[in-house]
């Protein structure tokens, strides 16, 4: 499945075995997890680059075969950083 999130939107994911998420701008995505609390995607220590795109997997072992999952997909386009609000 693919989802495009807009500013101030929420996506809730549940999975039986694993979830893999790619971010075009990990500084613009905030993650909340029962086990890890709330933080920016870019601050997650398990963040990995796959096809030059920031990628997270839950559990982190899901990233071991990540190349196979996204091998047929084009990399995500880069998005600019969000402008600073005064």
Backbone as CSV, one residue per row, in Angstrom:
resi,resn,N_x,N_y,N_z,CA_x,CA_y,CA_z,C_x,C_y,C_z
1,UNK,0.831,-1.173,0.000,0.000,0.000,0.000,0.878,1.239,0.000
2,UNK,0.378,2.297,-0.592,1.086,3.569,-0.609,0.153,4.656,-0.104
3,UNK,0.700,5.549,0.710,-0.060,6.666,1.250,0.751,7.931,1.073
4,UNK,0.107,9.000,0.685,0.754,10.298,0.656,0.104,11.137,1.751
5,UNK,0.910,11.576,2.691,0.376,12.353,3.805,0.604,13.834,3.572
6,UNK,-0.372,14.614,3.904,-0.294,16.065,3.829,-0.036,16.613,5.230
7,UNK,0.293,17.886,5.286,0.587,18.542,6.543,-0.569,18.374,7.538
8,UNK,-0.210,18.125,8.782,-1.164,18.001,9.891,-2.138,16.844,9.735
9,UNK,-1.731,15.792,9.055,-2.571,14.605,8.903,-1.987,13.470,9.746
10,UNK,-2.821,12.510,10.046,-2.436,11.396,10.895,-2.699,10.088,10.163
11,UNK,-1.753,9.178,10.230,-1.914,7.845,9.658,-1.617,6.847,10.770
12,UNK,-2.543,5.943,11.024,-2.363,4.925,12.048,-2.153,3.593,11.339
13,UNK,-1.047,2.926,11.675,-0.717,1.646,11.049,-0.657,0.558,12.107
14,UNK,-1.152,-0.603,11.743,-1.029,-1.800,12.572,-0.624,-2.929,11.649
15,UNK,0.179,-3.827,12.172,0.604,-4.960,11.366,0.795,-6.174,12.260
16,UNK,0.623,-7.323,11.664,0.806,-8.553,12.422,2.290,-8.868,12.586
17,UNK,3.080,-8.658,11.513,4.494,-9.017,11.564,5.428,-7.821,11.487
18,UNK,5.242,-6.951,10.494,6.174,-5.836,10.345,5.552,-4.697,9.540
19,UNK,6.150,-3.521,9.693,5.780,-2.328,8.935,7.072,-1.696,8.437
20,UNK,7.093,-1.302,7.176,8.221,-0.586,6.607,7.681,0.712,6.019
21,UNK,8.322,1.840,6.380,7.863,3.151,5.954,9.030,3.909,5.340
22,UNK,8.786,4.560,4.185,9.803,5.411,3.576,9.334,6.859,3.651
23,UNK,10.291,7.773,3.851,10.005,9.192,4.004,10.777,9.990,2.970
24,UNK,10.093,10.872,2.244,10.809,11.763,1.342,11.463,12.886,2.139
25,UNK,10.923,13.208,3.313,11.508,14.207,4.198,11.297,13.758,5.648
26,UNK,12.249,13.010,6.217,12.065,12.477,7.570,12.038,13.555,8.651
27,UNK,12.492,14.770,8.327,12.421,15.866,9.299,11.004,16.415,9.421
28,UNK,10.117,16.043,8.504,8.750,16.562,8.514,7.743,15.539,9.032
29,UNK,8.211,14.370,9.453,7.294,13.321,9.917,7.551,13.019,11.389
30,UNK,6.505,13.047,12.170,6.594,12.726,13.585,5.989,11.350,13.811
31,UNK,6.709,10.517,14.545,6.269,9.153,14.812,5.917,8.988,16.282
32,UNK,4.865,8.241,16.529,4.502,7.881,17.895,4.345,6.372,17.944
33,UNK,4.991,5.766,18.905,4.965,4.316,19.045,4.747,3.975,20.514
34,UNK,4.092,2.864,20.766,3.875,2.424,22.149,5.194,2.176,22.872
35,UNK,6.198,1.724,22.146,7.465,1.365,22.784,8.538,2.435,22.673
36,UNK,8.398,3.384,21.719,9.464,4.362,21.491,9.065,5.801,21.793
37,UNK,7.829,6.053,22.145,7.397,7.421,22.410,7.216,8.211,21.118
38,UNK,7.283,9.551,21.215,7.087,10.431,20.063,8.388,11.127,19.715
39,UNK,8.735,11.126,18.430,9.939,11.821,17.956,9.865,11.971,16.444
40,UNK,10.754,12.800,15.914,10.847,12.948,14.467,11.400,11.661,13.861
41,UNK,10.964,11.356,12.659,11.475,10.160,11.978,12.990,10.254,11.805
42,UNK,13.498,11.449,11.552,14.938,11.621,11.342,15.748,11.341,12.603
43,UNK,15.111,11.371,13.776,15.814,11.121,15.036,15.830,9.647,15.419
44,UNK,15.127,8.809,14.679,15.079,7.385,15.001,16.425,6.746,14.687
45,UNK,16.972,6.020,15.626,18.305,5.432,15.457,18.325,4.276,14.465
46,UNK,17.151,3.727,14.123,17.119,2.615,13.171,16.872,3.094,11.735
47,UNK,16.840,4.409,11.507,16.631,4.957,10.170,17.741,4.486,9.240
48,UNK,17.364,4.012,8.077,18.318,3.466,7.117,18.020,4.052,5.738
49,UNK,19.035,4.250,4.927,18.837,4.732,3.557,18.683,3.551,2.610
50,UNK,17.561,3.518,1.907,17.311,2.500,0.890,16.941,3.253,-0.375
51,UNK,17.674,3.037,-1.438,17.486,3.766,-2.692,17.562,5.266,-2.438
52,UNK,18.468,5.687,-1.573,18.670,7.087,-1.222,17.414,7.707,-0.614
53,UNK,16.604,6.894,0.073,15.379,7.352,0.719,15.372,6.857,2.160
54,UNK,15.052,7.758,3.091,14.999,7.398,4.510,13.923,6.338,4.730
55,UNK,14.304,5.242,5.419,13.411,4.100,5.592,13.476,3.600,7.028
56,UNK,12.300,3.315,7.601,12.212,2.726,8.939,11.453,1.418,8.868
57,UNK,11.831,0.486,9.718,11.123,-0.781,9.805,10.819,-1.118,11.243
58,UNK,9.665,-1.679,11.482,9.262,-2.147,12.809,8.870,-3.596,12.697
59,UNK,9.487,-4.510,13.335,10.693,-4.345,14.127,11.880,-4.030,13.218
60,UNK,12.969,-3.590,13.806,14.126,-3.172,13.002,14.679,-4.311,12.148
61,UNK,14.413,-5.560,12.514,14.853,-6.702,11.709,14.167,-6.721,10.340
62,UNK,13.049,-6.008,10.202,12.346,-5.934,8.919,13.208,-5.262,7.862
63,UNK,14.210,-4.480,8.290,15.087,-3.797,7.339,16.133,-4.722,6.739
64,UNK,16.296,-5.915,7.289,17.299,-6.845,6.770,17.028,-7.235,5.324
65,UNK,15.765,-7.358,4.943,15.418,-7.744,3.571,14.752,-6.596,2.817
66,UNK,15.022,-5.373,3.243,14.349,-4.215,2.676,14.658,-4.014,1.197
67,UNK,15.851,-4.368,0.776,16.199,-4.220,-0.639,15.266,-5.003,-1.538
68,UNK,14.816,-6.147,-1.076,13.893,-6.969,-1.861,12.516,-6.321,-1.957
69,UNK,12.087,-5.687,-0.893,10.746,-5.094,-0.864,10.623,-3.945,-1.845
70,UNK,11.620,-3.059,-1.886,11.536,-1.868,-2.719,12.352,-1.975,-4.005
71,UNK,12.829,-3.141,-4.359,13.693,-3.269,-5.536,12.990,-2.894,-6.832
72,UNK,11.679,-3.111,-6.937,10.958,-2.797,-8.168,10.359,-1.390,-8.151
73,UNK,10.508,-0.666,-7.042,9.915,0.665,-6.912,10.923,1.749,-7.260
74,UNK,10.409,2.871,-7.776,11.260,4.030,-8.007,11.475,4.729,-6.672
75,UNK,12.645,5.365,-6.478,12.863,6.097,-5.228,11.863,7.244,-5.089
76,UNK,11.550,7.602,-3.859,10.645,8.718,-3.615,11.302,10.019,-4.050
77,UNK,10.522,10.960,-4.586,11.092,12.262,-4.926,11.425,13.018,-3.640
78,UNK,12.461,13.817,-3.690,12.841,14.607,-2.517,11.847,15.761,-2.354
79,UNK,11.511,16.060,-1.132,10.632,17.186,-0.856,11.417,18.226,-0.070
80,UNK,11.103,19.498,-0.294,11.827,20.534,0.449,11.455,20.516,1.924
81,UNK,12.338,21.050,2.712,12.070,21.158,4.140,10.921,22.137,4.351
82,UNK,10.161,21.917,5.377,9.056,22.803,5.695,9.586,24.174,6.096
83,UNK,8.936,25.238,5.642,9.413,26.573,6.027,9.219,26.813,7.519
84,UNK,10.120,27.570,8.102,10.030,27.904,9.516,8.854,28.842,9.739
85,UNK,8.096,28.603,10.791,6.980,29.487,11.109,7.391,30.382,12.271
86,UNK,7.148,31.679,12.149,7.564,32.599,13.228,6.714,32.461,14.457
